[in-house]
Amino acid sequence: MGWNVWWVWIVAGFLIGALEIVVPGYIFLGFAIGAVVTGILVGIGIAPASPALLVLIFAVCSLVAWFALRRTMGVREGQVKVWDRDINDN
């Protein structure tokens, strides 16, 4: 696999983003954002060519993206539904 090829990271990010459509819940979206950001960093020449460091950059970018998504789109206070009546109560 071409670890240091920028478009491989971008395509992987879009494929993981498409997987998010199948499995909703912001599980894979952080990974997709991390892959695209890593691809951008590789494309502009900031990221190193070492596969281990690229995976580390991908992991850190994914974690930051996941926390940002959790902060902006996560569970909010008061969002929990409290049931005060049972369907079997007449």
C-alpha positions in Angstrom: 0.0 0.0 0.0 1.3 3.5 -0.8 1.4 4.9 2.7 2.9 8.2 1.4 0.5 8.7 -1.5 -1.8 11.5 -0.7 -4.8 10.4 -2.8 -4.8 6.9 -1.2 -5.6 8.6 2.2 -8.3 10.8 0.6 -10.0 7.9 -1.1 -9.8 5.8 2.1 -11.4 8.7 3.9 -14.3 8.9 1.4 -14.8 5.1 1.6 -14.9 5.2 5.4 -17.3 8.2 5.1 -19.5 6.1 2.9 -19.4 3.4 5.5 -20.8 5.9 8.0 -23.9 6.2 5.8 -24.5 2.4 6.2 -23.7 2.4 10.0 -24.9 5.8 11.4 -24.0 7.1 14.8 -20.8 9.1 14.1 -18.7 6.0 14.6 -16.7 6.0 11.4 -17.0 9.7 10.6 -14.0 10.6 12.9 -11.9 8.0 11.1 -13.0 9.4 7.7 -12.0 13.0 8.7 -8.7 11.7 10.1 -7.9 10.0 6.8 -8.8 13.0 4.7 -6.7 15.3 7.0 -3.8 12.9 6.8 -4.1 12.9 3.0 -4.0 16.6 2.9 -1.0 16.7 5.2 0.8 14.2 3.0 -0.3 16.1 -0.2 1.2 19.4 1.0 4.3 17.7 2.3 4.0 18.2 6.0 3.6 14.6 7.0 6.6 12.3 7.2 7.1 9.3 4.9 7.3 6.8 7.7 4.3 4.5 7.8 4.4 4.3 11.6 4.3 8.1 11.9 1.6 8.4 9.3 -0.6 6.0 11.3 0.1 8.0 14.4 -0.9 11.2 12.6 -4.1 9.4 11.4 -4.9 8.2 14.9 -4.4 11.7 16.4 -6.4 13.4 13.7 -9.2 10.8 14.1 -9.3 11.2 17.8 -9.5 15.0 17.6 -12.2 14.8 14.9 -14.1 12.3 17.1 -14.0 14.6 20.1 -15.1 17.6 17.9 -18.0 15.6 16.5 -18.9 14.4 20.0 -18.8 18.0 21.2 -20.9 19.4 18.4 -23.3 16.5 17.6 -23.1 14.3 20.6 -25.7 13.7 23.3 -27.0 16.9 24.8 -28.4 17.3 28.3 -32.2 16.8 28.4 -32.1 14.7 25.2 -33.0 11.5 27.0 -36.7 10.5 26.7 -38.4 9.8 30.0 -41.4 7.5 29.8 -44.1 8.4 32.3 -46.7 6.0 31.0 -46.5 2.4 30.0 -48.3 1.0 26.9 -50.0 -1.6 29.0 -51.5 0.9 31.4 -55.2 1.5 30.7 
